[in-house]
């Protein structure tokens, strides 16, 4: 996943300013009234929050950031109803300093602990006294997001040479990782008497788009043009909540983040700035339907039907001409993405009565396993344990595989000329050949048997986080990892990888977070400081990266 680095266009900052200005214009404020920020403390007297913030959009926006500075939580409305069902386990953590309150599980909003209009957003606070803001509040709509800017210093120096480590794949740069906007409506999943509904529309811009790209959805940015920064829409779904089914059923339809993992694509949902390799070469998004049922206070089961991983519905049947028939793809046409097919997911989550322990078993994106763009057959477990109010751990182990993966080591003779799979790619005789996918195509496998046409590629990841939080605004995370990619299909290099990273998360407020870290990587074969897109072979077995990012919510 190595890319060339280009300067960040100014369009995003211009777009952000224009968007906020548009909100100001649309949200005509009420008649002016004097702010009393000198004498009013909404943390002590919540009813004075509106007067503290003032009347103008920009005034309210600035005052909301000022209000929360140095605090770990927003001011609490004493008249608000319960934020979670009392027959469910208590919240596992607080955010900050953690990136979540519930032990993470995908495919659903937290069962029994989701309320409408519950996002702590400076933008929504700034809009709250306008006609637009009041209309959004009445209809349970929210718009919010963040900017995430990161930088790193690395012992690698080739363009894109930090890979296969990620997300800071580009060595020694300052980068816009994510500019994100969400438009949400959350169903009320605390009440138990009526059906409710919701949706999420999301957009991401920045270098991290390359990790969420779904083949067929704006994927030409990554696969045809190799853009440093790009757009993606990682979550586009509608959902319906039925409290009458068991202890609650949520049905989600659309594109959503895949269910497993202790890490997350979206920066605020992750412990550290970088990610384990276990996570980087994993399933990311699915498109289809997923059902989540709370059987009781401890058990949630999930099942769904999708079209694969990072796959779009049109790729179920779409084909392309084959200009170079060969042993791997012998026909005059081939399926554009052979890994796109009807796919099932089944997961189960157990949470202890006191909320301190959580286990999630998952079989994610299971089908025939045919080699495709990212058709990973994922089987794994995540586990969380809280030792006390300062220490907790999270651990994950999985195995993922694909079948019938072309063998880089196999050669054949055609017309008196000897070819291998690399030649087939160059001639366009593969769905992932250079004519259709000139950049960032999935790797084939270095099969141990040189005489087989294809083999199963398999990778195993084991990673964890040990976390220590000494106050509500600070946390330290230690991340050890072992990652086995012995056929090289995921990383491009057959190797055994180890990684040890240490990160500090410091929150200036619930809206502003700084995450410095240092990470050490070791591979059993040269895997770092290369770039397959540029034809540069890696030459480092060891890599050290000092990095960090700043997340600014709005």
Secondary structure by P-SEA (a helix, b strand, c coil): cbbbbbcccaaaaaaaaaaaaaaaaacccccbbbbcccccccccccccccccccccaaaaaaaaaaaacccccccccccccccccccccccccccccccccccccccccccccccccccccaaaaaacccaaaaaaaaacccccccccccccccccccccccccccccccccccccccbbbbbbbbccccccccccccbbbbbbbccccccccccccccccccccccccccccccccccccccccccbbbbbcccccccccccccccccccccccccccccccccccbbbbbbcccccbbbbbbccccccccccccbbbbbbcccccccccccccccccccbbbbbbbbbbcccccbbbbbbbccccccccccccccccbbbbbbbcccccbbbbbbbcccccccccccbbbbcccccccaaaaaaaccccccccccccccbbbbbcccccccbbbbbbbbbcbbbbbbccccbbbbbbbbbbbcccccccccbbbbbbbbbbbbbbccccbbbbbbbbbbbbccccccccccccbbbcccbbbbbcbbbbbcc
